Structure formats: structure tokens, C-alpha cells
Amino acid sequence: MEIGRPPHETVFDAMHTADDVGARLAVDHLVSLGHQDIVHVDGGEQPGAAERRAGYLDAMRRHGLGGRARVVPGDCTERSGSEAARSLLAAGALPTAVVAGNDQCAIGLLVELRHAGVDVPGRVSIVGYDDSRLARLATSTSPPCDRMPSNWPGSPSGPPSNGWTANRALRQGSSASPPPPCRARRDRTGALTSEGGAIS
């Protein structure tokens, strides 16, 4: 038995999670909170990454946000999350939410953004994927292993059977409603300020 490997890459009975459904669930969750500027840090060539990316893009289109969809290259490591966070910070226009390729990437984002003084989830919400132990620090989509499809496993003498499971609800921790729009004005010195202080 193998778990998680794409169906065309195994000759054994295999169990798969519906990664596209999980990514759509993450976007649905963020949109329900009021987010529209949602970025996806993808998982590169890792198993399930292409399906999660497709699910994110599909959900953004379904919510009428296809024109705002942004995919930042990454992989399934904390380092890639940190690098993605630095890339977003350098661009000067942070999204209000990020769907990370997995929980390790989400933690990298979380640590780097907070190190830069960004309030998570007050300014940027982050949703990971996998519901790992790291997810206790974040919001994460949970791929279940507690329900097996009725047709799985297949016959020992027959072709390999590929079971699919749906995703459960989100464990919440690092996602919230987006911040209110910034109201900028000029102070007596001519510097731009907002309700939160000076704008750099």
C-alpha cells in the first residue's frame, strides 16, 4: 500500500487525498472571512502540489477573483515559506491572505512575516495544508485518513486500486477577517500617515 503518490506512479493499491478539493476549501474559508487578495505559495514538484495549485486557481475563478490570483513559486519546506514571505514583502504590496502549499511552508511564512513586524492574522492570514503538528500554530486544511472508500483495497490479483478521500474542515489559528482599508492622510509635516501610524 502507498499513500499520497500520484495514481500513474504506483503499481500498488494506493490512497490519495483530494488535494484540489482541500485547496478550494482553504480559499472558500478565506473568502468567507472577507478576503479577496489571496496568494498561493505552491509546492513545486512535490506530490499533490499541482492539484493544490489547480484547486486554488479554480476556487479563485469560482469566487470571481480569477484576475487577482497569484501563484508564488515554492516547495514544501519552511525555507520556501520564508523566501516567499521575503518576496511578498519586497514587492511592497502584501496580500491579505496566503494559502501555503503545506504546513511547513506556512510556518516559514508565519515566522518571516512576524519577524518583519507583520501582524498574523491581523494583517495577513495564512492557511497551511496537511494538519500536521505544526498546524497547532496555524490554520490548516486536514486531509483525513479515517475513511476508506468502499472499493479499496483492490483484489490482490487485479490491477491496483486508487482510493480517494475528501478533506475535512479547517483547523483554525492563523486566519482572520482582513484588516479594514487603510485611510491615508498627510500630517502637518506633509508625511503620509494612517490610523496605524506613519506609512513608510
PEFEN-V482854 format. One record per backbone hydrogen bond with DSSP energy under -0.5 kcal/mol. NH is the residue of the N-H (numbers start at 1). CO is the residue of the C=O. If there is no record, write none. Layout:
((NH CO) (NH CO))
This chain:
((2 13) (4 15) (9 6) (10 7) (14 161) (15 2) (16 163) (18 165) (19 17) (22 18) (23 19) (24 20) (25 21) (26 22) (27 23) (28 24) (29 25) (30 26) (31 27) (32 28) (33 29) (33 30) (34 31) (35 30) (38 36) (39 97) (40 70) (41 99) (42 40) (42 72) (46 43) (49 46) (52 48) (53 49) (54 50) (55 51) (56 52) (57 53) (58 54) (59 55) (60 56) (61 57) (62 58) (63 59) (64 61) (65 60) (68 65) (69 65) (69 66) (70 38) (72 40) (72 70) (73 71) (81 77) (82 78) (83 79) (84 80) (85 81) (86 82) (87 83) (88 84) (89 85) (90 86) (91 87) (92 88) (92 89) (93 88) (96 37) (97 37) (98 125) (99 39) (100 98) (100 127) (101 41) (103 129) (106 102) (107 103) (108 104) (109 105) (110 106) (111 107) (112 108) (113 109) (114 110) (115 111) (116 112) (117 114) (118 113) (120 118) (123 119) (124 119) (125 96) (126 174) (127 98) (128 139) (130 141) (135 132) (136 133) (137 134) (138 135) (139 126) (140 171) (141 128) (142 169) (143 141) (144 142) (144 166) (152 149) (158 155) (163 14) (163 161) (165 16) (168 142) (171 140) (172 170) (184 182) (185 193) (187 191) (190 187) (193 185) (194 197) (197 194) (199 192) (200 198))
